[in-house]
């Protein structure tokens, strides 16, 4: 024994520290640092890749699954456009104008032609070639409105406005009688 050890006596024992986690060793610290560095590098790489794609105007690349940028059939593209723009009713009425003879019958279709559709008032404007056919169509209008709404959907057409025949173009010239409304007197 040494003199210093005998003079001091036995070394006092330390009390154990309560539930303290062991200090990480050098290998454990290296693993944690490596994992953090990899995550940071991955985040920087993803951000750089996105910036590069944005600069090229490519956006994200298409994969094996379908998304909104894939090519589609013409009919599907037109239907998507009609739905996005809210053109369903005007397009449907345009289809009615194309199928006018099947809807009203061949006789009526020969003498009455749809001119236009007013979307705000939901009115179909039809021109007839004579006043007799205009009167006939006015009598058939409620039945025709019901048939069109059955085909297009409820409320698509509220009213059918029937126009009579249009007269010849009014020409102004030296032989015109003063005060006359011209051919409008006859074709009113």
C-alpha positions as CSV (number, residue, x, y, z in Angstrom):
1,X,0.0,0.0,0.0
2,X,1.1,3.4,-0.6
3,X,1.3,6.1,2.0
4,X,-1.3,8.2,0.3
5,X,-3.8,5.4,0.1
6,X,-3.4,4.5,3.7
7,X,-3.8,8.1,4.9
8,X,-7.0,8.7,3.0
9,X,-8.6,5.5,3.9
10,X,-10.8,3.5,1.6
11,X,-12.2,5.4,-1.4
12,X,-15.8,6.4,-1.0
13,X,-18.3,4.6,-3.2
14,X,-20.5,6.7,-5.5
15,X,-24.2,6.1,-5.5
16,X,-25.4,4.7,-8.9
17,X,-27.2,7.3,-11.1
18,X,-30.9,6.6,-11.6
19,X,-31.9,5.1,-15.0
20,X,-29.6,7.1,-17.2
21,X,-29.3,6.0,-20.8
22,X,-25.8,4.9,-21.8
23,X,-23.8,7.5,-23.7
24,X,-23.7,6.7,-27.4
25,X,-20.4,5.4,-28.5
26,X,-18.5,6.7,-31.6
27,X,-20.0,4.1,-33.9
28,X,-23.6,5.0,-32.8
29,X,-22.9,8.7,-33.3
30,X,-21.5,8.0,-36.8
31,X,-24.7,6.0,-37.8
32,X,-27.0,8.9,-36.6
33,X,-24.9,11.5,-38.5
34,X,-24.9,9.3,-41.7
35,X,-28.7,8.8,-41.6
36,X,-29.2,12.6,-41.1
37,X,-26.8,13.4,-44.0
38,X,-28.6,10.9,-46.3
39,X,-32.0,12.5,-45.5
40,X,-30.7,16.0,-46.2
41,X,-29.1,14.9,-49.4
42,X,-32.3,13.2,-50.6
43,X,-34.3,16.3,-49.8
44,X,-31.9,18.5,-51.7
45,X,-31.9,16.1,-54.7
46,X,-35.7,16.0,-54.8
47,X,-35.9,19.8,-54.7
48,X,-33.3,20.2,-57.4
49,X,-35.0,17.7,-59.6
50,X,-38.4,19.5,-59.3
51,X,-36.7,22.8,-60.0
52,X,-35.1,21.4,-63.1
53,X,-38.4,19.9,-64.4
54,X,-40.2,23.2,-63.8
55,X,-37.5,25.1,-65.7
56,X,-37.9,22.7,-68.6
57,X,-41.7,23.1,-68.5
58,X,-42.0,19.3,-68.2
59,X,-43.6,19.2,-64.7
60,X,-43.8,15.8,-63.2
61,X,-43.2,12.9,-65.5
62,X,-45.9,10.5,-66.5
63,X,-45.7,7.1,-65.1
64,X,-47.4,3.8,-65.8
65,X,-50.7,4.9,-64.3
66,X,-53.2,7.1,-66.0
67,X,-53.4,10.7,-65.1
68,X,-55.0,13.9,-66.5
69,X,-52.2,14.5,-69.0
70,X,-52.6,11.3,-70.9
71,X,-54.1,11.3,-74.4
72,X,-57.8,10.6,-74.5
73,X,-60.4,9.8,-77.2
74,X,-61.9,12.7,-79.1
75,X,-65.4,12.1,-77.8
76,X,-64.2,12.0,-74.2
77,X,-62.2,15.2,-74.7
78,X,-65.2,17.0,-76.1
79,X,-67.5,15.8,-73.3
80,X,-64.9,16.9,-70.7
81,X,-64.7,20.3,-72.4
82,X,-68.5,20.7,-72.4
83,X,-68.7,19.8,-68.7
84,X,-65.8,22.1,-67.7
85,X,-67.3,25.1,-69.6
86,X,-70.9,24.5,-68.7
87,X,-72.0,24.1,-72.3
88,X,-74.1,20.9,-71.8
89,X,-77.5,22.6,-72.5
90,X,-76.5,24.6,-75.6
91,X,-74.7,21.6,-77.1
92,X,-77.7,19.4,-76.4
93,X,-80.0,21.9,-78.1
94,X,-77.6,22.1,-81.0
95,X,-78.0,18.3,-81.4
96,X,-81.8,18.9,-81.4
97,X,-81.4,21.3,-84.3
98,X,-79.5,18.6,-86.2
99,X,-82.2,16.1,-85.5
100,X,-85.1,18.5,-86.0
101,X,-86.9,16.3,-88.7
102,X,-86.9,13.2,-86.4
103,X,-88.3,15.2,-83.5
104,X,-91.1,17.2,-85.2
105,X,-91.7,15.0,-88.3
106,X,-90.9,15.5,-91.9
107,X,-93.9,17.6,-92.8
108,X,-93.3,20.2,-90.1
109,X,-89.5,20.2,-90.7
110,X,-90.0,21.1,-94.3
111,X,-91.8,24.3,-93.3
112,X,-90.4,25.2,-89.9
113,X,-86.7,25.6,-89.1
114,X,-85.1,26.2,-85.7
115,X,-83.0,29.4,-85.9
116,X,-81.3,29.8,-82.5
117,X,-81.5,29.0,-78.8
118,X,-81.5,31.7,-76.2
119,X,-79.7,30.0,-73.2
120,X,-80.6,32.7,-70.7
121,X,-84.3,32.6,-71.4
122,X,-84.3,28.9,-72.4
123,X,-86.2,29.8,-75.5
124,X,-86.0,28.0,-78.9
125,X,-86.7,30.4,-81.8
126,X,-88.3,28.7,-84.9
127,X,-89.0,30.4,-88.2
128,X,-91.8,29.1,-90.4
129,X,-92.2,29.7,-94.2
130,X,-95.8,30.7,-94.0
131,X,-98.2,32.2,-91.5
132,X,-100.4,29.1,-91.6
133,X,-97.4,26.9,-90.5
134,X,-96.5,29.5,-87.9
135,X,-100.0,29.2,-86.4
136,X,-99.9,25.4,-86.6
137,X,-96.6,25.3,-84.8
138,X,-97.9,27.7,-82.1
139,X,-100.7,25.2,-81.4
140,X,-98.1,22.4,-81.3
141,X,-95.7,24.3,-79.1
142,X,-96.7,22.9,-75.7
143,X,-96.4,19.3,-77.0
144,X,-93.1,20.1,-78.6
145,X,-91.7,21.7,-75.4
146,X,-92.6,18.6,-73.5
147,X,-91.0,16.3,-76.1
148,X,-87.8,18.5,-76.2
149,X,-87.6,18.5,-72.4
150,X,-88.0,14.8,-72.3
151,X,-85.1,14.5,-74.7
152,X,-82.8,17.2,-73.2
153,X,-83.7,17.1,-69.6
154,X,-86.3,18.9,-67.5
155,X,-86.4,22.7,-68.0
156,X,-83.9,22.9,-70.9
157,X,-86.6,24.5,-73.1
158,X,-89.3,26.7,-71.5
159,X,-90.8,28.3,-74.5
160,X,-90.8,28.0,-78.3
161,X,-91.0,31.4,-80.0
162,X,-92.5,31.0,-83.4
163,X,-91.6,33.6,-86.1
164,X,-93.5,34.0,-89.3
165,X,-92.0,34.3,-92.7
166,X,-89.4,37.0,-93.3
167,X,-90.3,39.3,-96.2
168,X,-87.9,40.3,-98.9
169,X,-85.2,42.9,-98.2
170,X,-86.7,46.4,-98.0
171,X,-85.2,48.5,-100.7
172,X,-85.3,52.2,-100.5
173,X,-85.4,54.0,-103.8
174,X,-87.2,56.5,-106.0
175,X,-90.3,54.4,-106.6
176,X,-91.2,53.9,-102.9
177,X,-94.6,55.3,-101.8
178,X,-94.4,57.8,-98.9
179,X,-95.7,56.3,-95.6
180,X,-95.6,52.8,-96.8
181,X,-93.9,50.1,-94.8
182,X,-93.1,48.2,-97.9
183,X,-93.4,44.4,-98.1
184,X,-93.9,44.3,-94.3
185,X,-97.6,45.2,-94.9
186,X,-98.1,41.9,-96.6
187,X,-95.6,39.6,-94.8
188,X,-96.3,40.9,-91.2
